[in-house]
Amino acid sequence: MESRRIAKSAVGSIVTLGAILLLGLAGSSLHMQAQNDGDDDEASRIEKGFKIAPVPLNMAGKDRSLVGLGSYLVNAVGDCNGCHSSGAPPIGFYPFVTGKNPYFKQPAKVDPTVYLNGGGSFGTIGVVGTPTGPNGYAGPAIISRNLTPDKNGRPEGHTLAEFKDIIRHGIDFDHVHPTCTAAQLADIQNGGTPACIPTGPIPTSPGQPDYQNDPDGNLLQIMPWPTFSHMTDRDIEAIYEYLSAIPCIDNTVSTPPAGAPNELRNDCGK
Ligand code: HEC
């Protein structure tokens, strides 16, 4: 009797031990599966990125994973080309090849000749509710920039560190429309239209709201950096790497931002 009881409880503990081991294995394999899903997801985004890139890519010296991921973020998520193209105006019209516009139920084909070359005009910042200056001056028209790389392979001529500052903090390193100086405000008072953003609070025309904003001309307007600022470092690096791999375009067709005649031009080294 005694020996049988010992045997039974021994069997019991082996069964229990087995169950614990099995549970443990199941747990860790579930965990591994979750991790693999993460890797698979990134891998499929990278492949998708290469599939949807609308232009040939210069992969020389590039990190393949970053370029693919960057293409995915630019072409499937960020809609950068929806704004940063000379084919973009009027506002929000994605630049497609004629006859290949999905909004007209045609098979979509992005126009590679104006891809990310800038020049989309968004009108004055007055349209987004920022205060107008003396005489109702709303500041210069806001125009999207050329994002293609120059002959040195730097997207819109900026370093990665600068690019991160642009995406995280909306800093305009080109100072295309700085905050108006006192002299410029006086100029506006006399009917001038200098390429600067008027400061508030602003003497408004009758019936116009005074937003009491204090605009900073060094901040990019319209560009969705407040949203993009939440991206991970790797995502921003991926976008930069992708933008380094697309073809250079020297945009001679668009009206450049006031006061910055060369802003859309690009030295492609040709
Ligand atoms: C809703 C329109 C819009 C979208 C979408 C958009 N941008 Fe912009 N972006 C702009 C405009 C307009 C400017 C210029 C703003 C100004 O002059 O104040 C700008 C400026 C920039 C600049 C500064 C360029 C320079 O020379 O300093 C960079 C870089 C940039 N955008 C990158 C991107 C990237 C990358 C994406 C996609 C992930 C993107 N933008 C999506 C409208 C947009």
Residues whose N, C-alpha, C, O or C-beta is under 5 A from the ligand:
A	BS01	HEC	L73 G78 D79 C80 C83 I142 I143 S144 R145 E156 I166 F173 D174 L219 L220 Q221 I222 M223 P224
